[in-house]
């Protein structure tokens, strides 16, 4: 990756209260990858039917947790 490009990974992004997009409203996003090709992250403060461990495994991202 070009070192002149600012990267948001790995970072936690907290949505602004003024962000009204329902996909990101009041979201906490763990950004795994951010480069000139785009970004990849996981909203970590919403329940889903898919456990984070399964999602990250399918994306070949290492995940460890107590669950």
C-alpha positions in Angstrom: 0.0 0.0 0.0 1.2 3.5 -0.8 2.4 5.1 2.4 1.1 8.5 1.3 -2.5 7.2 1.5 -4.1 7.6 5.0 -5.6 4.2 6.1 -8.4 3.6 8.6 -7.2 0.1 9.3 -7.0 -1.3 11.9 -9.3 1.2 13.5 -12.6 1.6 15.3 -15.0 4.0 13.6 -17.8 5.6 15.7 -20.6 7.1 13.7 -21.5 10.7 14.2 -24.9 11.4 15.7 -25.8 13.3 12.5 -25.1 10.3 10.3 -28.6 9.2 9.3 -27.8 6.3 6.9 -29.6 3.3 8.4 -26.6 1.1 7.6 -24.3 3.1 9.9 -26.7 5.0 12.2 -25.2 4.7 15.8 -22.7 2.1 14.6 -19.3 1.0 15.8 -17.3 -0.4 12.9 -14.1 -2.4 13.2 -12.2 -1.7 10.0 -10.0 -4.6 8.9 -8.8 -3.3 5.5 -8.8 0.2 3.9 -6.8 1.0 0.8 -7.2 2.4 -2.7 -9.4 -0.6 -3.6 -11.9 0.2 -0.9 -12.7 -0.8 2.7 -13.8 -3.8 4.7 -15.2 -3.6 8.2 -17.6 -5.3 10.6 -20.3 -3.5 12.6 -19.7 -4.8 16.1 -22.5 -3.2 18.1 -25.4 -4.9 16.4 -26.8 -8.4 16.7 -26.8 -10.6 13.7 -27.6 -14.2 13.0 -24.0 -14.7 11.9 -21.4 -15.1 14.7 -18.3 -12.8 14.2 -16.1 -15.8 14.3 -17.8 -17.4 11.3 -17.9 -14.2 9.3 -14.2 -13.5 9.9 -13.2 -17.1 9.2 -15.0 -16.9 5.8 -13.1 -13.7 5.1 -9.8 -15.3 6.2 -9.4 -12.8 9.1 -8.1 -14.1 12.4 -10.6 -13.6 15.2 -10.4 -14.6 18.9 -13.1 -14.2 21.5 -14.6 -15.9 24.5 -17.7 -16.8 22.5 
